[in-house]
Amino acid sequence: MAKTKVIVGLGSCGIAAGARKTYEKIKQLQEVENLDFELKKTSCIGMCFREPLVEIIDEHGSYIYGNVDEGRVVEVIERHVINHEPVKELVVKTDLFQTEDNHFFEDQVKIALRHCGYIDPESIDEYEAHEGYESIKKIADNEIKPEDVIGMILESGLRGRGGGGFPTGMKWKFARNSISSEKYIICNADEGDPGAFMDRSLLEGDPHAVLEGMIIGAYAIGATGGVIYCRAEYPLAIKRLNIAIEQARDKGYLGDHILGIEGFCFDIYVKEGAGAFVCGEETALIASVEGERGMPRKRPPFPAVSGLWKKPTNINNVETFANIPWIVFHGPGAYAKYGTAKSKGTKVFALAGKINNSGLVEVPMGITIHDIIFKLGGGIPDGKRFKAVQLGGPSGGCIPEYLANTIVDYDSVNATGAIMGSGGMVVMDESTCMVDVAKFFLNFTQEESCGKCTFCRIGTKRMLEILTRITEGEGEEEDIEKLEELAYQIKDNSLCGLGQTAPNPVLTTLKYFRDEYTAHIIEKKCPAKVCKNLLTYEIIADKCTGCTVCAKKCPVNAISGERKLPHLIDQEACTHCGDCYSRCKFDAITVS
């Protein structure tokens, strides 16, 4: 009988939730009780809302337990490992019986995330045991030509998963056709939107898949060097990448004449970036790798012709590279069977915001936004109404509830005014102010502007000033026209993708939620009751008991009244802090 395995998820999300303490507690129990089981580490399986996660594999099958803190783990080990009785009420995933969270996985198809949470990311042996490096071996053993590898990627329909969705095979073909004895391939792991969570989880959970994808890409285009550009704020991802690179070198997957392929010499190193959002743009990333300030360059020439060190360069993101080995091993047809006519395969999304099941999901292209949010994501907390979803990160757009049946593919999402981006999906409910949301995202892109373009540098600043005035109750009717005019000028005249897409949150909220802008400007009201300066707090005399709590806590002494008698709020003195509203135990204070 195989030895029982106990596996703890030690990705960044798990560690933040206390998984390291859980692991140490299991290790202590194992030593003190002299328990005979194999204790292992893995990374995130996407169920961030259930961390810390512990998987137990015994003779009957696999059981994944959720919310296993260092106190609860004692019960799990005692009942399941020692007494062989699974703690069913804590199991979040198993094939042996239905669980409350099984729906989280039902519509998922895991290709990019196929190994995340299931193998030890620091073990090349475990990666090899799960089809790892079989794809590059298949290329070497069958002497598949670089042009044929590119043909496979073209046939699969894989489009770049980092932003614009350009066909990956076409991108590789351009780099292949550029004549040079020196070429480079770069993995962009520095995207700054919520989708960067996906990048980090993939690098932490399956670094070898990304390396193998880069090795195959290097063979296809004829690259001699590779760079993984990863933000320094991802220390665990960087640590595991460097471990994986050393292991790959030791086994001959990196270095000279890889797997005996004549003339194929290729190596990779990690370049740590400073987390600048603009470096998600290819030419700004290249400038940063070269030691210069991360600022975009004019195109043409495109990186496929003149990129890193002015040599032909191909850049894809983490998710794109993670798909490559699966496509080569299983064939392009197996990948192309998922998705829609123009958007093949699967897509990873990072679910965040007002949603019950936050975390990572991987779904076939063609699924609706509604199904992602309400089936996999478990819907909106506290029974509140779904209002909108921000898709594509800070440069994306807000898609309203009535368009929730929009399918997830590049063309359909773009038609709404949003973008696919690298997969950030921020869910909003009825308590969200869409004008405030537009201001929040524009503030981010304005701060992250490199400043090279006047339209991006100054235009976004002027837009932000207008939005700030509107949310503070000082907006004017002509502000909406000014916002739209500035937005289109910035889109049409900025040099790079950051500037060209920065106005998207404003344009989509104006398109779908213009009534909220009007309420802020004309009525001087915030319908969602978020914008502080537009709120009015009043005391209901019939409900006020005169307890004096609100008066004592008011920071500006705007509340007056005798004890056991109804109080009053001086509207001119009130700073709209809301402290009285949150402290009243008798629901005697209203906000409008």
N, C-alpha and C positions, 0 to 999 in steps of 0.2 A: 504494500500500500504506500502511495506517495506521501511524503511528509507534508503536513499542513503548512500553508504559507500565509503570513500576515504582512500586508503591504500597506504602507502609509503614504498618502499623497503629500509630497513635500515640494509643491510649486510655491510661487510667491503668495498666491491667494491662500493656500493652505497654511503656510507658515504664519501669515498675518492673522489667521483665525486660531492659531495655537497648536498647529499640527506637530511642531517640533517637540513641544511638551508632551503631546500624546505619544510620539515615537519614543521619547526617553522613558515614559512611564511603562510602555510595553516592554522595552528593553530591561527595565528594572524588574518587572514581574517575571520575565523569562529567566533572569539570573537567580532571583530569590526563590522562585518556585521550582527551578530546574525544569522548565517546560520545554518540550521537544517540538519546536516548530521553527520554520525559517522566517526570519524577520527581514523585510526588504523595503526599499524606497522606490517611489515613482513620482510622477508629477500630476498635473491637473487633468481631470477627465471632463471638465467643463461645468460641473455642478458647484459653482462657487457659492451658491446660496445654501449648500449643505456642508460646507467645510467646517471642521476637519473631516476628511474621508478616510476610512480604513476598509480595505478589502481583505476578506478571508477566503482562501481557496482550500477546500477540503475534498474528501473522496466523493462528495455529492455534487459539488460544483462551486460556483463563485457567488459570494455575497458581499455587496458593498454597503457599508454602514455610514450614515451621515450624522453630522453634529456630534462627533465622538471626541469630546474634550477629555482631559486627563482623569477626570472623575468618572465619566461614563465608560471609559475604556476598560476599567476594572471589571465591570459587569459583563461587557462583551467578551473579554478574554475568559472569564470564569465560566460563563454559560455556554459559549460556543466552542472555544478551544479545549477547555478542560472537560465539560460535561456534554459536549457534542449536541447542544440544543441552540440552534440559531435564534437570536433575539429578533423576531420577525417585526416587531413594532419599530425597530430602528433601521431596518434594511431599506435602502432607497433604490437598489437595483439588483435584480437576480433573474435568471431565466427559469427558476424553479417555482415561483409563484408571483402573483400580481402585487405590486406595491403602489403606494400613493404617487410616487414620482416616475413610474415606468413610462408615462406619457411624454416625459422629457426626451426620451430616446426614440420613441416610436417613429417619428417622421425624419429622423436624422440618417444621413448616409455619410459615414466617416472615411474620407480618403486622405485629405491633408492631415487630419487629426487621428489617423488610424492607430497610431502607437501611443498617443499621449494619454497618460494615466494607466497604461498597461505594461510598459516595460521600464526598466531602470535606465534613465537617460544617460547615465554615466558609464554604461556597459555596452561596448561594441558587440560583445558576444550575444547579448540579448537582442540587439538590433539585427544582427545577422541571422538569428534564429527565427525572425519574423520577416523573411524575404529581404532583409537588409543587404545592400550592395549586390543583390542578385541581378539588378537591372544593368549596372555597369559591367558585370561579369557576362551577362547575356550579349551585350554589345561586343565585348572582347572575344568571347568564344565563337560567336557567329560572324565575326568580322563585319559587323554592320557599319556601313559607311556614314560619315558625318551628315551627308546630304539626306540619307535615309532616316536618320534620327530626327532631323528637322522635319522631314515629311511626316513622321509619326506624330509629332507635336502639332503640326498643321492639321492633320486629319482628325486629331482628338477634339479640335475646336477650343483648346485652352486659350483663354484670354487673360492678360495680366491682371492679377488680383490686387494690385496696389493703387488703382485710381481710375485711369481712363479706359481700361479694358482693351488695350491694343492687343491683337493676336500675337501670342508668344512666339509661335513658329515663324511668323513673318519677321518679327524683331530679330530672331536668331539668324534668319536668312540674310537680312541686311548686313549683320555683323560678319557672317560667314563670307559674304561676297566682297567685303572690304579687304584689299590686298595689303598685308603687313605681316612681318615675321614676329611681331609682338602685339598681342591682343589681351584684353582683360575682361573679366566677368565680375560683376558686383552684385551682392545681395543687399538690398535696402531694408534694413531692420530698424529704421529710425523714424517711422511715421508717427506723427504727434497727435492723432485723433484717438477716440476710444478703441479703434481697430488696432492700435499699437499693443493693446492688451493681448490681442490674438497673436501678434508677432512674438511677444515675450513668452507666452505660454507654449507656442510651438518650439521656440528655441530652447526653453527649459525642459520641455517634455520629449522632444524628438530631434535633437540637433543633427544626428547623422542623416536624417531624411533630407534636411536642407543641404548638407554637405554633398550628399550623393546627387541631388538635383543640380548643384553647381558643377560637379565633376562631369556629369552628362552634358550640361550646357557648354562647358569648356571644350569638351571633345567635339561637340557639334559645330562650334564657331571657330575652333582653333585657338582658344585662349591659352596663354602661358602662365597667367597669374590671376588670383582671385582675392577679393576683399569682401568681408562682411562688415558693413557699416552699421554698428549697433550703438544705441545711446548708452552712455555711461551709467544712467540711472537704473540699468538692468544688470546688476552685478551677478545675480545667479545665472542669468542667461549667458553672460560673457564667460563665467567660470566653466559652465558645461560645454559651451562652444569650444573653448580652448582644450578641455579634456578630450572632446571628440576629435578635434584636429590632430592632436598628438596620437590618439589611438589609430586614426585613419592612416597617418604616416607610418606608424609601426607595422601596419598590416599591408602596406603597399598600395593603398587607395589614393594616396597623395605622394608626389615626388616625381622621380624620373621613370619614364617608360612604364606607366601605370598598367598593371596586369599584363605586361608584355606587349602592349600596343606600341608599335614602332613609332618613335617620335613624339609620343604623347607624354609631355612633362608638364605638370601642373601642381601648384601649391596654393594654399589659402592662408590669410592671416586676418585677425579681427582688428578693425579700426574703431576706436571708441569715439563717438560723437558727443556733442554738448547738448543734444536734445532740441536743436533748433528746428521748428516746424518747416521752415523753408527748405531744409535739407532733404525733405521728402521729394523735392523736385530734382530731377536727374543731374542737371548741370551744376546746381548749387551743391549737391552731394559730392560731385567730382571735385569741385573747388576745395571743399573741406578736406577730402582725402589727400589732396595735394598740399595741404597745409595753409591754404588761403582762407579768407573769410568766406563763409557759405553764402554766396550770392549767385543768382542765375545768370547764365550767359546767353547771348543771342543764338538762335538756331534758324537756319543751318549755319555751320555744319552740325549734324546730329551726332550724338555719342557713338552710334554705330560706325561712323566714319572717322570722327575725331573726338575722343572722350578723355579717359584718364591718361595723363601725360601725352595728350594729343594722339593717342593710339586708338584704334577701333575698340569700342567697349559696349558690352551689353549689360543692362541693369534690369533686374526683376526683384520683386519683393519676396518675403519669407514664404508666404502661402503658395505663391506660384512655383517656387523651387520645390516645395514639399510635395507637390502633385506629380512632378516629373518622373520619379522612380516608379510610382504606381502605374503611370500611363505606359512606360516602356515595358514593365514586367507583364501587365495584364492586357496590353494592346490598346490602341487608340479607340477602337470600337466600343470597348468596355466602358471607357470614360464618356464617350459621346452619347451613349444611351441615356445618360442623365441630362436633364436640362431642357432648353428650348432650342428652336431652330438656329438662333444667332448667339445664344449664351449656353454653352455646353458645360456639363460637369456639376460640381457642387460649389457652395460658397460658405465660408465661415463668417459668423456674425458674433459680435460682442454685445450682449444684451445688458443695458444699464438703464438707470432712471427709475421711473414709477412702474416697476414690474416685479412680480412675485419671484420669478426664477431668474435671477441675474447670473450671467456666466457666458460660456462659449457654446455655440451650437453650429453644426455643419449640416446644411440642407441642400437638396437638389435645386438647381436653378428652376424657376417656374412655380415654386411654392408661393402662396400669397403672404403678404405682410401680416394679415389678420391671423393666419395659422401659426406664424412664428411667434406672435405676441401672445395669443390666447391658448394655443395648444402646447407648444414647447415652453413658452415664457410663463404660462400659468395665469395670464391676465393681470389686471390692475389691482393693487392692494386696497384693502378697506372698502371694497365695493364701489370705488369711484369710477367715473366715466372716462374711457379712453378718449383722448383729445387729438393727439398728433404724435408722430415719430420723426425724430431728426435722424436722417440717414446720410451717411457719408462724412461724418465728422464735422469739425468747425466750418469747413468749406462746403458742406452738404446743404440740404434743404429740408424744410418741415413739411411732411405729408400729412394731411388732415384725416380724421376718422372716416369720412365718407369715401376716401380713396384707399381704404385698408385692404380692399380686394385686389389691389394692384399686384401683379406677379413680380417676383424678384428676378429680373434680368436687366441687362444694361440699358436696352432701349426703353423698356417700360418705366424704369426708375427715372431715367433722364427726362422722359416726357412729363413727369410731375414737377420738374425743376430741381429735384434732388440729384445726387450722384451715388453710385455704389460705393466709391471710395475703397478703403481697405476693410470695411465691414463694421464700422461703428453704428450702433442702433440705440438711440437714446429715446426712451418712451416717456410720454408726458400725459398727465391726467388733467381733469377739470380745474385743478388748483394751480395750473401753470399759466402764467401771463406770457403770451406769445411776443409781445413787444419787448418784454424783459429778456426773453430767450434770444431774440434777434440781437439785442444789445450785448448779452453775455458772449455770444459766439463772435460777434464783430469785434468786441474788445480783445478777444484772444488773437484773432487774425491781425488786428491792428498792431498789437504788441509784438507779434511774431514777424511782421513785415521787415524785410532786410533793409528797406529804405532806398533801394536802387531806383525804383520807378516813382515818378511824381504822382501818378494816378493812384497807386497803391499806398504810398507813404502819406500823402496829404488827403487823398480822397476818402480813404477809410477813416481817417481822423475826423474829417468834417461830418461824415455819416454818423460816427459815434457820438459826436457832440449833439447832433440833431436828436438821436435816439435818447440820449441822456436828458435833454430838455423835455422830451415828450413824457418820459417816465417820471419826471419831477413836477409834472403839471404845468409846464411852461411852453408846451407845443403850440404851433400855429397851423392853420389849415394848409398853407402852402408848403409845409414841411414834408408832406407825403410826396408831392410832386418833386421837391428837391431831392428826396431820398432816391426816388426812381431814376431821376436824371443822372445823379452821381453814380448810382449802381451800374447803369449801362455804360457810362464812360469808363469806369474802372474795369469792367469785364472786357470791353473792347480794346483797351489801350495798355493794360498791364503786360509785362514781359513774360511772367511765368504763371503756372497754374494756381499758385496761392492767391495772387492778385485777381486773376480772372474768375476765380470761384468765391472769393471772399464775400461778395454781396449776396450770395445765394440764400443765406438765412433770412436776410431782409426782404429780398424779392419774393420768396415763397410765403413768408408770413403776411406780406402786403397782399399777395394774390389770394390767399385762403382765409386770412383773418383780418381783413381790412377794417371790419367793424370794431375790432379792439383798438386799432389806432385811432379811429374816429371817436370812440368813447373816451380815450385818454385826452384827445385834443379838444373836442367840442364839449363833452360833458364833464371833463376833469374827473373822470372815474376810472378805476382799474377793475374791470369785470371779474378778474380772478382774485382780486383783493391781495395783490402782491406789492405793487408800487406804493411805498410808504407814504409819500407826500400826497397821494390822491385818496387816502383813507380818512374816514371820519368815524371817531369813536363816540358813542353816546350811551348814557346810563338810562335804563328803563326804570322809572320811579317805582312802578308796582312790584318789581322784582328785587330792588335794592334793599338790603336789610340794614344798611348803615354800619357795616362791620368795620369800616375805615381802612381795610387792608389796601385797597387801591390808592387811597389818598396818601398813606404812609410810604408806599413803594414808588409813587410817581416821582421821577427824577427832577421834574421842573415845577413841582407843586401846582399842577394845573387842575387838580381835583379838590373840591371843598365840600363841606357838609358836616352836620352834627352827628354824633354817634347815635345809632338806631334810627336815623332819618335818611331819606334819599339824598344821594350826593349829586353833584353837577360837575361837568368837565368844561373848563374854559377853552373854547375852540381856538382862540388866538394864541394862548400859551402852550397848547398841546403840540408836542413834537412828533406825534403819530408813532411812538416807539412800540405800542401794543402791549406794554408790560401789564397794564391794568386788565386788559382783555384776557391775557393768559393766566392771570392770578385769580380772577373772580370765580368763586365756587358756586355762585347762584345763577349763572347765565344772565346776569343783569346788565351786561355791557354788550352792545351790538357794534358791528363794524360794517360800514358801507362805502 
